[in-house]
Amino acid sequence: MLELFDGPVPTEEILVRWYRDEAGSNYGAYIPFIGTIRDEDGISGLSFDIYEPILESWFNAWQERAKEAGAVLKMAHSRGDVPLHTSSYVAAVFSPKRKVALKMINDFVEDFKASAPIWKYDLRDGKRLYAADRSTPISGSGILGE
Amino acid sequence: MVRVEFLGPIQKEALEVEATSLRDVAAALQSDDEVKDWLESCAVAVNDTLVKSLDTALKSGDKVSLLPPVCGG
């Protein structure tokens, strides 16, 4: 399940809803990761652009991996502006056993950072500034410059 | 003609380019001052599938997307 929201992710509602949705699914472990916007470097918040077609295919490939391990993945992310101390990203793994879920949430979030087609901007002094120094080229980048 | 789209922070309107492979798109973009500095760091998708070869064939109506470095979360 992939959910996108304009503005902050409604973290409390989502965590409870996902918990309830899987309450009867016989999973032994529910491991969420919640990303919250920190007050640093004078920003008033962050902002995000998303390219949905490739985000969906990336997420669906991960969901297949999870299924092979008997697990299920869920993810929610923000579009547009997200103020300080609210959340822009929630991901979770449900699995029969805790060790599978702990490894998968780590691997999933790492690959999310490296591959998901989402662009981050700092909101500072009324401007929206691309976070170039914290961004990572997707694997295989640069062929057009050859 | 193929349509070339620029995603995220690349502030540029889509282009229509005559191309039979990504090599033709690369040649067109390398001579475009607005976008050439992005090429070294961008991933490329054809019809929303990421590709890694300049020899990727293109036909009229295809969509080529440039994806600059990402940072979700």
Backbone of each chain as ProteinMPNN parsed JSONL, in Angstrom:
{"seq_chain_A": "MLELFDGPVPTEEILVRWYRDEAGSNYGAYIPFIGTIRDEDGISGLSFDIYEPILESWFNAWQERAKEAGAVLKMAHSRGDVPLHTSSYVAAVFSPKRKVALKMINDFVEDFKASAPIWKYDLRDGKRLYAADRSTPISGSGILGE", "coords_chain_A": {"N_chain_A": [[0.838, -1.195, 0.0], [0.644, 2.123, -0.966], [0.607, 5.438, -0.087], [-0.078, 8.835, -0.759], [0.181, 12.209, 0.332], [-0.985, 15.568, 0.307], [0.913, 17.89, 1.836], [1.674, 17.463, 5.414], [2.11, 14.031, 6.528], [-0.537, 12.255, 7.983], [0.289, 11.036, 10.693], [-0.499, 9.734, 13.163], [-3.085, 8.808, 12.633], [-2.569, 7.078, 10.503], [-0.782, 5.114, 11.538], [-2.388, 3.842, 13.414], [-4.495, 3.005, 11.79], [-3.208, 1.241, 9.958], [-2.358, -0.675, 11.79], [-4.815, -1.644, 12.727], [-5.855, -2.625, 10.311], [-4.282, -4.854, 9.816], [-4.653, -6.404, 12.0], [-5.933, -8.866, 12.176], [-4.364, -10.521, 10.649], [-2.423, -12.245, 11.447], [0.246, -11.524, 11.759], [3.338, -11.378, 13.481], [4.965, -9.249, 13.977], [5.155, -5.701, 13.791], [6.662, -3.127, 12.397], [7.244, 0.132, 12.353], [8.62, 3.001, 10.618], [9.167, 6.383, 11.149], [9.537, 9.455, 9.695], [10.514, 12.648, 10.663], [10.353, 16.2, 10.364], [13.111, 18.085, 11.177], [14.189, 20.911, 13.162], [16.558, 22.714, 11.82], [19.412, 24.428, 10.489], [18.09, 26.816, 9.927], [15.71, 26.416, 8.517], [12.189, 26.542, 7.609], [10.713, 24.442, 7.042], [10.276, 21.527, 4.948], [9.977, 20.645, 1.451], [8.428, 18.723, -1.147], [8.73, 17.118, -4.329], [7.228, 14.621, -6.343], [7.574, 11.888, -8.564], [5.153, 10.083, -9.688], [4.55, 7.724, -11.385], [6.959, 6.167, -11.567], [7.63, 5.93, -8.902], [5.546, 4.299, -8.021], [6.029, 1.878, -9.468], [8.526, 1.196, -8.446], [7.846, 0.841, -5.731], [6.004, -1.273, -5.972], [7.68, -3.362, -6.842], [9.199, -3.734, -4.55], [7.17, -4.551, -2.86], [6.616, -7.073, -3.878], [9.003, -8.391, -3.212], [8.74, -8.346, -0.452], [6.493, -9.923, -0.157], [7.462, -12.432, -0.938], [8.944, -13.002, 1.287], [7.013, -13.447, 3.087], [5.948, -11.183, 4.144], [4.493, -7.836, 4.483], [4.545, -4.585, 3.057], [4.099, -1.126, 3.849], [3.601, 2.274, 2.977], [3.742, 5.809, 3.348], [3.834, 9.117, 2.063], [4.699, 12.619, 1.814], [3.549, 15.24, -0.399], [4.508, 18.428, -1.679], [4.56, 21.202, 0.688], [5.918, 20.76, 3.982], [5.702, 21.406, 7.337], [8.023, 22.215, 10.094], [8.605, 19.716, 12.601], [6.569, 18.053, 11.923], [5.507, 15.125, 10.077], [6.909, 13.644, 7.134], [7.172, 11.209, 6.06], [6.253, 7.89, 6.365], [6.896, 4.545, 6.899], [6.317, 1.01, 6.945], [6.713, -2.372, 8.041], [5.064, -5.433, 8.125], [5.371, -8.632, 9.474], [5.638, -12.228, 9.889], [7.71, -12.871, 11.692], [9.991, -11.106, 13.863], [12.707, -10.664, 13.087], [12.87, -10.75, 10.28], [11.307, -8.526, 9.661], [12.73, -6.4, 10.845], [15.139, -6.372, 9.405], [14.102, -5.937, 6.856], [12.833, -3.407, 7.015], [15.012, -1.756, 7.334], [16.527, -2.244, 4.946], [14.636, -1.485, 3.061], [14.157, 1.266, 3.608], [16.711, 2.293, 3.177], [17.053, 1.775, 0.4], [14.913, 3.245, -0.529], [15.834, 5.852, 0.007], [17.894, 5.975, -1.845], [16.767, 5.475, -4.332], [14.007, 6.11, -4.744], [11.856, 8.168, -6.682], [11.825, 11.05, -5.652], [12.007, 14.449, -4.799], [13.681, 16.754, -2.753], [13.276, 19.847, -1.068], [14.558, 22.667, 0.705], [12.756, 24.878, 2.786], [13.256, 28.146, 3.12], [13.567, 31.456, 4.208], [11.355, 32.219, 2.675], [11.879, 30.995, 0.286], [12.151, 28.171, -1.996], [14.373, 25.743, -1.979], [16.342, 23.528, -3.73], [17.596, 20.547, -2.341], [20.385, 19.872, -3.031], [22.883, 18.983, -2.048], [22.266, 16.93, -0.326], [21.228, 14.988, -1.856], [20.987, 12.011, -3.924], [22.354, 10.519, -6.805], [20.372, 8.405, -8.855], [20.896, 4.889, -9.332], [22.778, 4.115, -12.22], [22.746, 6.592, -13.326], [23.734, 9.351, -15.486], [24.172, 8.564, -18.125], [23.42, 10.137, -20.299], [25.297, 12.066, -20.376], [27.513, 10.972, -21.439]], "CA_chain_A": [[0.0, 0.0, 0.0], [1.392, 3.373, -1.09], [-0.314, 6.564, 0.093], [0.556, 10.147, -0.878], [-0.623, 13.256, 0.954], [-0.578, 16.956, 0.123], [1.238, 18.371, 3.181], [2.182, 16.444, 6.333], [1.467, 12.72, 6.626], [-1.278, 12.151, 9.253], [1.001, 9.882, 11.25], [-1.235, 8.985, 14.184], [-4.211, 8.101, 11.98], [-2.042, 6.002, 9.661], [-0.222, 4.024, 12.348], [-3.503, 3.106, 14.016], [-5.262, 2.343, 10.718], [-2.44, 0.087, 9.48], [-2.401, -1.676, 12.866], [-6.152, -2.272, 12.715], [-6.041, -3.364, 9.053], [-3.547, -6.121, 9.835], [-4.808, -7.029, 13.322], [-6.358, -10.255, 12.046], [-3.559, -11.165, 9.603], [-1.507, -13.197, 12.085], [1.64, -11.096, 11.758], [3.863, -11.253, 14.839], [5.769, -8.027, 14.133], [4.768, -4.481, 13.067], [7.781, -2.222, 12.648], [7.129, 1.371, 11.576], [9.635, 4.053, 10.633], [8.512, 7.681, 10.974], [10.493, 10.539, 9.455], [9.97, 13.922, 11.138], [11.15, 17.35, 9.929], [13.832, 18.684, 12.3], [14.527, 22.333, 13.117], [18.002, 22.848, 11.639], [19.901, 25.274, 9.395], [17.215, 27.947, 9.662], [14.58, 26.114, 7.624], [10.847, 26.559, 8.217], [10.109, 23.16, 6.688], [10.767, 20.92, 3.714], [8.955, 20.505, 0.425], [8.741, 17.539, -1.948], [8.122, 16.749, -5.607], [7.214, 13.159, -6.526], [7.163, 11.388, -9.877], [4.365, 8.948, -9.206], [4.591, 6.431, -12.112], [8.133, 5.356, -11.224], [7.525, 5.592, -7.473], [4.638, 3.151, -7.882], [6.656, 0.639, -9.927], [9.572, 0.888, -7.455], [7.195, 0.296, -4.534], [5.413, -2.585, -6.278], [8.765, -4.349, -6.864], [9.512, -4.029, -3.139], [6.062, -5.322, -2.26], [6.822, -8.46, -4.309], [10.076, -8.92, -2.363], [8.175, -8.561, 0.889], [5.56, -11.061, -0.238], [8.266, -13.66, -0.96], [9.404, -13.23, 2.658], [5.829, -13.594, 3.933], [5.717, -9.899, 4.813], [3.797, -6.809, 3.704], [5.084, -3.24, 3.251], [3.196, 0.01, 3.68], [4.372, 3.509, 2.928], [3.029, 7.067, 3.111], [4.783, 10.22, 1.872], [4.116, 13.935, 1.538], [3.811, 16.098, -1.56], [4.401, 19.842, -1.318], [5.249, 21.728, 1.871], [5.729, 20.066, 5.262], [6.329, 22.255, 8.354], [8.847, 21.604, 11.142], [8.039, 18.887, 13.668], [5.545, 17.148, 11.41], [6.125, 13.989, 9.39], [6.801, 13.588, 5.679], [7.406, 9.848, 5.57], [6.014, 6.756, 7.267], [6.979, 3.236, 6.251], [6.148, -0.058, 7.943], [6.72, -3.771, 7.623], [4.398, -6.454, 8.943], [5.839, -9.961, 9.094], [5.408, -13.213, 10.944], [8.795, -12.854, 12.687], [10.596, -9.787, 14.017], [14.001, -10.474, 12.421], [12.591, -10.429, 8.875], [10.776, -7.16, 9.583], [13.784, -5.438, 11.182], [16.06, -6.273, 8.263], [13.416, -5.381, 5.689], [12.589, -1.963, 7.143], [16.298, -1.099, 7.079], [16.853, -2.337, 3.516], [13.63, -0.728, 2.313], [14.376, 2.71, 3.78], [17.974, 2.624, 2.492], [16.812, 1.817, -1.048], [14.029, 4.4, -0.718], [16.668, 7.061, -0.04], [18.771, 5.943, -3.02], [16.097, 5.16, -5.599], [12.63, 6.592, -4.944], [11.9, 9.437, -7.422], [11.281, 12.131, -4.825], [12.989, 15.537, -4.701], [13.513, 17.506, -1.495], [13.639, 21.272, -1.087], [14.487, 23.392, 1.97], [11.969, 26.119, 2.8], [14.059, 29.095, 3.901], [13.4, 32.862, 3.804], [10.329, 32.31, 1.64], [12.305, 30.35, -0.955], [12.124, 26.702, -2.065], [15.74, 25.509, -2.463], [16.657, 22.106, -3.955], [18.602, 20.033, -1.401], [21.317, 19.165, -3.926], [23.998, 18.36, -1.329], [21.801, 15.717, 0.387], [20.55, 14.124, -2.831], [21.795, 10.905, -4.445], [21.984, 10.086, -8.159], [19.808, 7.05, -8.969], [21.819, 3.946, -9.988], [22.722, 4.171, -13.68], [22.68, 7.988, -13.785], [24.862, 9.937, -16.203], [24.408, 8.054, -19.484], [23.236, 11.178, -21.316], [26.483, 12.913, -20.396], [28.662, 10.216, -21.985]], "C_chain_A": [[0.875, 1.248, 0.0], [0.387, 4.517, -1.015], [0.458, 7.87, 0.014], [-0.394, 11.217, -0.354], [-0.087, 14.627, 0.567], [-0.352, 17.551, 1.511], [1.648, 17.218, 4.074], [1.412, 15.118, 6.253], [0.734, 12.656, 7.975], [-0.844, 10.896, 10.026], [0.151, 9.054, 12.218], [-2.364, 8.171, 13.555], [-3.697, 6.89, 11.209], [-1.549, 4.827, 10.502], [-1.332, 3.17, 12.961], [-4.278, 2.333, 12.95], [-4.524, 1.12, 10.211], [-2.478, -1.044, 10.52], [-3.734, -2.425, 12.842], [-6.34, -3.13, 11.464], [-5.394, -4.75, 9.095], [-3.748, -6.901, 11.137], [-5.18, -8.498, 13.222], [-5.509, -11.061, 11.077], [-2.5, -12.123, 10.14], [-0.033, -12.831, 11.915], [2.107, -10.928, 13.208], [4.592, -9.949, 15.079], [5.227, -6.915, 13.244], [5.831, -3.449, 13.396], [7.656, -0.991, 11.761], [8.399, 2.217, 11.666], [8.91, 5.357, 10.34], [9.588, 8.741, 10.805], [9.857, 11.873, 9.794], [10.922, 15.066, 10.764], [11.785, 18.032, 11.145], [14.099, 20.171, 12.049], [16.045, 22.446, 13.017], [18.284, 23.755, 10.439], [18.911, 26.373, 8.993], [16.056, 27.681, 8.723], [13.261, 26.271, 8.372], [10.104, 25.271, 7.897], [10.809, 22.606, 5.462], [9.622, 20.849, 2.72], [9.397, 19.386, -0.524], [8.004, 17.549, -3.282], [8.215, 15.234, -5.738], [6.87, 12.855, -7.977], [6.462, 10.05, -9.649], [4.498, 7.665, -10.027], [5.779, 5.561, -11.713], [8.157, 5.036, -9.727], [6.648, 4.356, -7.29], [5.303, 1.853, -8.336], [7.785, 0.217, -8.989], [8.931, 0.24, -6.22], [6.613, -1.097, -4.804], [6.473, -3.684, -6.33], [9.166, -4.725, -5.429], [8.404, -4.858, -2.481], [6.162, -6.801, -2.649], [7.917, -9.122, -3.473], [9.549, -9.254, -0.971], [7.286, -9.8, 0.901], [6.322, -12.387, -0.218], [8.778, -14.012, 0.432], [8.232, -13.385, 3.627], [5.43, -12.308, 4.637], [4.883, -8.977, 3.925], [4.389, -5.444, 4.071], [3.982, -2.207, 3.096], [4.051, 1.287, 3.71], [3.45, 4.699, 2.67], [4.066, 8.173, 2.985], [4.033, 11.496, 1.52], [4.48, 14.434, 0.157], [3.709, 17.539, -1.093], [5.046, 20.129, 0.029], [4.873, 20.981, 3.151], [6.447, 20.873, 6.345], [7.2, 21.46, 9.332], [7.992, 20.784, 12.106], [6.78, 18.139, 13.241], [6.252, 16.098, 10.558], [5.864, 14.024, 7.893], [6.839, 12.156, 5.169], [7.096, 8.853, 6.68], [6.091, 5.493, 6.442], [6.805, 2.177, 7.334], [6.223, -1.417, 7.269], [5.919, -4.573, 8.636], [4.96, -7.796, 8.516], [5.597, -10.941, 10.23], [6.433, -13.113, 12.06], [9.499, -11.505, 12.692], [11.871, -9.621, 13.196], [13.83, -10.116, 10.942], [12.169, -8.965, 8.757], [11.865, -6.131, 9.87], [14.758, -5.269, 10.029], [15.364, -5.574, 7.095], [13.175, -3.886, 5.825], [13.878, -1.198, 6.892], [16.619, -1.092, 5.584], [15.907, -1.473, 2.68], [13.902, 0.776, 2.412], [15.675, 3.135, 3.103], [17.751, 2.735, 0.977], [15.87, 2.962, -1.413], [14.852, 5.677, -0.88], [17.46, 7.136, -1.346], [18.013, 5.929, -4.342], [14.729, 5.785, -5.81], [12.655, 7.968, -5.611], [11.155, 10.56, -6.704], [12.384, 13.175, -4.667], [12.634, 16.428, -3.527], [14.022, 18.935, -1.659], [13.578, 21.805, 0.348], [13.587, 24.605, 1.785], [12.696, 27.09, 3.72], [13.884, 30.489, 3.327], [12.415, 32.996, 2.639], [10.71, 31.662, 0.322], [12.241, 28.833, -0.821], [13.412, 26.274, -2.761], [16.031, 24.008, -2.545], [17.798, 21.667, -3.037], [19.638, 19.207, -2.162], [22.373, 18.397, -3.143], [23.576, 17.12, -0.551], [21.182, 14.711, -0.568], [21.526, 13.142, -3.462], [21.385, 10.595, -5.881], [21.451, 8.648, -8.132], [20.824, 6.169, -9.707], [21.649, 4.012, -11.513], [22.657, 5.588, -14.224], [23.895, 8.355, -14.626], [25.014, 9.492, -17.643], [24.266, 9.151, -20.539], [24.432, 12.132, -21.398], [27.686, 12.24, -21.028], [29.063, 10.722, -23.361]], "O_chain_A": [[1.74, 1.41, 0.86], [-0.571, 4.561, -1.787], [1.512, 8.013, 0.632], [-1.606, 11.149, -0.562], [1.126, 14.828, 0.506], [-1.3, 17.703, 2.282], [1.937, 16.124, 3.589], [0.219, 15.096, 5.95], [1.326, 12.973, 9.006], [-1.51, 9.86, 10.009], [0.088, 7.83, 12.109], [-2.574, 7.006, 13.893], [-4.297, 5.816, 11.246], [-1.865, 3.674, 10.206], [-1.233, 1.945, 13.02], [-4.668, 1.183, 13.152], [-5.131, 0.062, 10.044], [-2.613, -2.217, 10.17], [-3.782, -3.652, 12.922], [-6.908, -4.22, 11.532], [-5.894, -5.697, 8.489], [-3.102, -7.925, 11.36], [-4.796, -9.296, 14.077], [-5.886, -12.175, 10.714], [-1.765, -12.738, 9.367], [0.834, -13.704, 11.924], [1.377, -10.407, 14.052], [4.823, -9.563, 16.225], [4.88, -7.15, 12.086], [5.904, -2.953, 14.52], [7.926, -1.054, 10.562], [9.143, 2.158, 12.645], [8.127, 5.435, 9.393], [10.448, 8.906, 11.67], [8.787, 12.203, 9.28], [12.141, 14.918, 10.84], [11.078, 18.502, 12.037], [14.217, 20.624, 10.911], [16.745, 22.29, 14.018], [17.491, 23.833, 9.501], [18.902, 26.808, 7.841], [15.472, 28.621, 8.184], [13.207, 26.152, 9.596], [9.01, 25.03, 8.407], [11.81, 23.153, 5.0], [8.454, 20.975, 3.085], [10.592, 19.134, -0.685], [6.835, 17.926, -3.369], [9.189, 14.633, -5.284], [5.983, 13.484, -8.556], [7.107, 9.022, -9.443], [4.556, 6.588, -9.433], [5.629, 4.351, -11.538], [8.652, 3.981, -9.33], [6.972, 3.471, -6.497], [5.164, 0.828, -7.668], [7.987, -0.975, -8.757], [9.411, -0.78, -5.726], [6.717, -1.991, -3.965], [6.212, -4.813, -5.915], [9.437, -5.89, -5.137], [8.665, -5.74, -1.663], [5.835, -7.679, -1.85], [7.779, -10.277, -3.071], [9.867, -10.295, -0.396], [7.321, -10.608, 1.829], [5.898, -13.346, 0.427], [9.02, -15.181, 0.73], [8.428, -13.447, 4.841], [4.671, -12.33, 5.605], [4.603, -9.294, 2.769], [4.695, -5.179, 5.233], [3.05, -2.388, 2.313], [5.079, 1.353, 4.384], [2.507, 4.614, 1.885], [5.062, 8.179, 3.708], [2.913, 11.473, 1.011], [5.537, 14.121, -0.39], [2.911, 17.847, -0.207], [5.949, 19.416, 0.467], [3.718, 20.624, 3.382], [7.668, 21.018, 6.29], [7.138, 20.232, 9.4], [6.838, 21.107, 12.385], [6.021, 17.651, 14.078], [7.462, 16.179, 10.345], [4.776, 14.374, 7.435], [6.575, 11.904, 3.993], [7.613, 8.962, 7.791], [5.433, 5.375, 5.408], [7.11, 2.419, 8.502], [5.853, -1.589, 6.107], [6.077, -4.41, 9.846], [5.024, -8.082, 7.32], [5.381, -10.548, 11.377], [6.092, -13.25, 13.235], [9.597, -10.841, 11.66], [12.105, -8.541, 12.653], [14.56, -9.277, 10.416], [12.62, -8.252, 7.861], [11.92, -5.095, 9.207], [15.159, -4.15, 9.711], [15.956, -4.727, 6.427], [13.301, -3.159, 4.84], [13.854, -0.116, 6.305], [16.946, -0.046, 5.023], [16.321, -0.82, 1.722], [13.878, 1.478, 1.401], [15.742, 4.216, 2.518], [18.213, 3.688, 0.35], [16.007, 3.575, -2.472], [14.606, 6.478, -1.782], [17.673, 8.22, -1.889], [18.56, 6.33, -5.369], [14.32, 5.975, -6.956], [13.39, 8.85, -5.166], [10.05, 10.958, -7.074], [13.544, 12.837, -4.431], [11.48, 16.805, -3.323], [15.045, 19.188, -2.294], [12.68, 21.454, 1.112], [13.644, 25.28, 0.757], [12.751, 26.894, 4.934], [14.029, 30.698, 2.122], [12.627, 33.797, 1.728], [9.967, 31.757, -0.655], [12.272, 28.28, 0.279], [13.543, 26.417, -3.977], [15.971, 23.305, -1.536], [18.834, 22.326, -2.962], [19.753, 17.998, -1.961], [22.729, 17.281, -3.52], [24.431, 16.329, -0.151], [20.664, 13.684, -0.131], [22.729, 13.396, -3.528], [20.197, 10.425, -6.157], [22.016, 7.782, -7.463], [21.528, 6.643, -10.598], [20.532, 3.97, -12.028], [22.528, 5.785, -15.432], [24.957, 7.746, -14.497], [25.9, 9.989, -18.339], [24.931, 9.095, -21.573], [24.567, 12.901, -22.35], [28.753, 12.843, -21.146], [30.004, 10.201, -23.96]]}, "seq_chain_B": "MVRVEFLGPIQKEALEVEATSLRDVAAALQSDDEVKDWLESCAVAVNDTLVKSLDTALKSGDKVSLLPPVCGG", "coords_chain_B": {"N_chain_B": [[8.9, 12.003, -33.502], [10.114, 12.312, -30.157], [9.109, 12.846, -26.777], [10.681, 14.804, -24.371], [11.014, 14.99, -20.983], [11.555, 16.928, -18.02], [12.29, 16.368, -14.738], [11.45, 17.111, -11.24], [13.775, 19.296, -9.757], [14.77, 20.449, -12.117], [14.308, 23.153, -13.941], [12.621, 23.324, -16.528], [10.791, 23.415, -19.533], [9.055, 20.723, -21.236], [10.513, 19.049, -24.114], [10.301, 18.448, -27.667], [11.87, 16.017, -29.559], [13.684, 14.848, -32.385], [14.41, 11.517, -32.707], [15.956, 8.299, -32.815], [17.201, 6.718, -31.063], [18.425, 6.722, -27.633], [20.852, 7.899, -27.844], [20.615, 9.934, -29.72], [19.003, 11.692, -28.303], [20.743, 12.36, -26.239], [22.715, 13.747, -27.678], [21.265, 15.973, -28.535], [20.62, 17.181, -26.084], [23.082, 17.718, -24.961], [23.916, 19.938, -26.285], [22.378, 21.893, -25.269], [22.248, 24.632, -23.34], [20.748, 25.105, -21.054], [20.323, 22.686, -19.821], [22.514, 20.988, -19.952], [24.355, 20.765, -17.841], [23.082, 19.148, -16.035], [23.178, 16.584, -16.991], [25.169, 14.689, -16.287], [24.388, 13.788, -13.803], [21.861, 12.766, -13.933], [19.352, 10.221, -13.947], [17.691, 8.14, -16.406], [14.544, 7.579, -17.851], [12.516, 5.626, -20.015], [9.379, 5.814, -21.232], [8.502, 5.588, -18.584], [10.074, 3.559, -17.483], [13.147, 2.822, -16.009], [16.259, 3.132, -17.703], [19.513, 2.018, -18.826], [21.205, 2.222, -20.971], [22.618, 3.933, -23.71], [22.005, 3.002, -26.173], [19.384, 2.357, -26.218], [16.474, 1.908, -28.013], [14.255, 4.198, -29.642], [10.937, 5.266, -30.476], [8.555, 7.162, -32.412], [6.499, 9.163, -30.353], [7.323, 8.12, -27.957], [8.179, 8.61, -24.481], [10.685, 10.302, -22.83], [12.244, 10.609, -19.741], [14.02, 12.72, -17.523], [15.673, 12.178, -14.526], [16.774, 13.85, -11.845], [19.247, 13.815, -9.066], [18.0, 12.215, -6.098], [16.073, 12.559, -3.024], [14.212, 11.39, -0.839], [11.89, 11.347, 1.982]], "CA_chain_B": [[9.362, 12.86, -32.401], [9.916, 11.821, -28.798], [8.925, 13.947, -25.827], [11.672, 14.747, -23.294], [10.493, 15.701, -19.812], [12.561, 17.22, -16.999], [11.565, 16.194, -13.479], [11.973, 17.689, -10.01], [14.313, 20.667, -9.716], [15.205, 20.99, -13.419], [13.238, 24.093, -14.331], [12.633, 23.416, -17.987], [9.612, 22.857, -20.199], [9.323, 19.531, -22.05], [10.953, 19.283, -25.5], [10.067, 17.416, -28.674], [13.171, 15.778, -30.2], [13.726, 13.792, -33.404], [15.387, 10.568, -32.175], [15.688, 6.867, -32.969], [17.752, 6.074, -29.872], [18.775, 7.704, -26.607], [22.06, 8.599, -28.278], [20.173, 11.168, -30.38], [18.53, 12.597, -27.248], [21.944, 12.849, -25.55], [23.361, 14.751, -28.529], [20.44, 17.192, -28.511], [20.659, 17.838, -24.771], [24.449, 18.186, -24.676], [24.1, 21.264, -26.873], [21.369, 22.774, -24.66], [22.906, 25.232, -22.173], [19.883, 25.068, -19.859], [20.188, 21.352, -19.228], [23.694, 20.119, -20.115], [25.032, 20.515, -16.56], [22.342, 18.126, -15.286], [23.202, 15.266, -17.64], [26.075, 13.762, -15.594], [23.812, 13.29, -12.554], [20.465, 12.349, -14.119], [18.911, 8.924, -14.46], [16.828, 8.296, -17.582], [13.479, 6.599, -18.014], [11.779, 5.636, -21.274], [8.006, 5.386, -20.942], [8.427, 5.348, -17.138], [10.956, 2.473, -17.04], [14.537, 3.284, -15.994], [17.133, 2.454, -18.666], [20.929, 2.281, -18.53], [22.013, 2.162, -22.187], [22.366, 4.937, -24.743], [21.526, 2.32, -27.382], [17.945, 2.11, -26.099], [15.772, 2.385, -29.215], [13.082, 5.048, -29.409], [10.041, 5.458, -31.621], [7.743, 8.362, -32.285], [5.506, 9.084, -29.288], [7.917, 7.694, -26.686], [8.447, 9.647, -23.478], [11.97, 10.18, -22.132], [12.221, 11.456, -18.54], [15.291, 12.899, -16.822], [15.459, 12.185, -13.082], [17.964, 14.303, -11.128], [19.462, 13.124, -7.782], [16.777, 12.133, -5.287], [16.198, 12.571, -1.559], [12.904, 11.301, -0.199], [11.857, 11.162, 3.43]], "C_chain_B": [[9.14, 12.15, -31.064], [9.808, 13.043, -27.88], [9.933, 13.765, -24.693], [11.178, 15.614, -22.135], [11.57, 15.817, -18.735], [11.874, 17.246, -15.638], [12.228, 16.946, -12.325], [12.531, 19.082, -10.208], [14.783, 21.222, -11.048], [14.076, 21.863, -13.947], [13.252, 24.256, -15.84], [11.378, 22.757, -18.549], [10.006, 21.639, -21.028], [9.703, 19.93, -23.48], [10.457, 18.156, -26.391], [11.37, 17.26, -29.465], [13.018, 14.674, -31.24], [14.793, 12.791, -32.973], [14.966, 9.138, -32.469], [16.336, 6.057, -31.849], [18.086, 7.158, -28.856], [20.024, 8.492, -26.975], [21.695, 9.932, -28.954], [19.68, 12.194, -29.347], [19.729, 13.201, -26.521], [22.603, 13.96, -26.362], [22.581, 16.064, -28.491], [20.592, 17.934, -27.184], [22.043, 18.374, -24.432], [24.711, 19.57, -25.293], [23.083, 22.275, -26.33], [21.934, 23.337, -23.354], [22.071, 25.15, -20.9], [19.964, 23.741, -19.128], [21.491, 20.549, -19.206], [24.399, 19.822, -18.791], [24.329, 19.468, -15.706], [22.644, 16.71, -15.79], [24.051, 14.241, -16.89], [25.396, 13.115, -14.38], [22.386, 12.748, -12.714], [20.336, 10.89, -14.543], [17.911, 9.173, -15.585], [15.777, 7.186, -17.587], [12.858, 6.761, -19.399], [10.413, 5.025, -20.986], [7.883, 4.86, -19.513], [9.156, 4.093, -16.662], [12.396, 2.972, -17.114], [15.367, 2.47, -16.972], [18.578, 2.881, -18.396], [21.799, 2.265, -19.773], [21.609, 3.264, -23.164], [21.834, 4.314, -26.024], [20.039, 1.975, -27.309], [17.213, 2.736, -27.295], [14.547, 3.212, -28.817], [12.238, 5.096, -30.675], [9.17, 6.682, -31.358], [6.66, 8.168, -31.222], [6.059, 8.622, -27.958], [8.148, 8.899, -25.775], [9.78, 9.344, -22.796], [11.94, 11.134, -20.944], [13.607, 11.53, -17.928], [15.016, 13.049, -15.332], [16.744, 12.626, -12.381], [18.113, 13.585, -9.778], [18.29, 13.293, -6.817], [17.092, 12.2, -3.787], [14.807, 12.566, -0.942], [13.028, 11.266, 1.311], [11.977, 12.436, 4.229]], "O_chain_B": [[8.127, 11.481, -30.86], [10.341, 14.114, -28.17], [10.025, 12.681, -24.117], [10.956, 16.815, -22.291], [12.391, 14.916, -18.563], [10.974, 18.055, -15.412], [13.385, 17.358, -12.406], [11.859, 19.955, -10.758], [15.17, 22.389, -11.105], [13.024, 21.366, -14.347], [13.825, 25.209, -16.367], [10.962, 21.688, -18.101], [11.148, 21.528, -21.473], [9.292, 20.973, -23.989], [10.222, 17.042, -25.923], [11.911, 18.239, -29.978], [12.315, 13.689, -31.014], [15.965, 13.155, -32.877], [13.786, 8.796, -32.388], [16.065, 4.866, -31.696], [18.041, 8.35, -29.161], [20.238, 9.603, -26.489], [22.387, 10.934, -28.774], [19.906, 13.396, -29.491], [19.744, 14.395, -26.22], [23.001, 14.987, -25.812], [23.174, 17.141, -28.422], [20.683, 19.161, -27.158], [22.173, 19.361, -23.707], [25.622, 20.282, -24.869], [22.945, 23.375, -26.866], [22.082, 22.606, -22.374], [22.616, 25.128, -19.796], [19.697, 23.682, -17.928], [21.572, 19.533, -18.515], [24.979, 18.748, -18.628], [24.915, 18.952, -14.754], [22.387, 15.738, -15.079], [23.707, 13.06, -16.854], [25.78, 12.02, -13.969], [21.774, 12.319, -11.736], [21.095, 10.393, -15.375], [17.355, 10.265, -15.709], [16.084, 6.016, -17.358], [12.694, 7.876, -19.895], [10.305, 3.877, -20.555], [7.252, 3.833, -19.262], [8.894, 3.609, -15.56], [12.826, 3.484, -18.148], [15.203, 1.253, -17.064], [18.838, 3.941, -17.827], [23.024, 2.292, -19.656], [20.426, 3.497, -23.411], [21.274, 5.013, -26.869], [19.496, 1.37, -28.233], [17.322, 3.936, -27.548], [13.901, 2.956, -27.801], [12.748, 4.983, -31.79], [9.068, 7.165, -30.231], [5.988, 7.138, -31.193], [5.377, 8.707, -26.938], [8.291, 10.034, -26.229], [9.974, 8.257, -22.252], [11.649, 12.319, -21.101], [14.296, 10.515, -17.824], [14.245, 13.912, -14.911], [17.706, 11.86, -12.326], [17.224, 12.834, -9.379], [17.677, 14.357, -6.73], [18.213, 11.935, -3.353], [14.285, 13.616, -0.565], [14.129, 11.169, 1.855], [11.961, 12.398, 5.459]]}, "name": "protein", "num_of_chains": 2, "seq": "MLELFDGPVPTEEILVRWYRDEAGSNYGAYIPFIGTIRDEDGISGLSFDIYEPILESWFNAWQERAKEAGAVLKMAHSRGDVPLHTSSYVAAVFSPKRKVALKMINDFVEDFKASAPIWKYDLRDGKRLYAADRSTPISGSGILGEMVRVEFLGPIQKEALEVEATSLRDVAAALQSDDEVKDWLESCAVAVNDTLVKSLDTALKSGDKVSLLPPVCGG"}
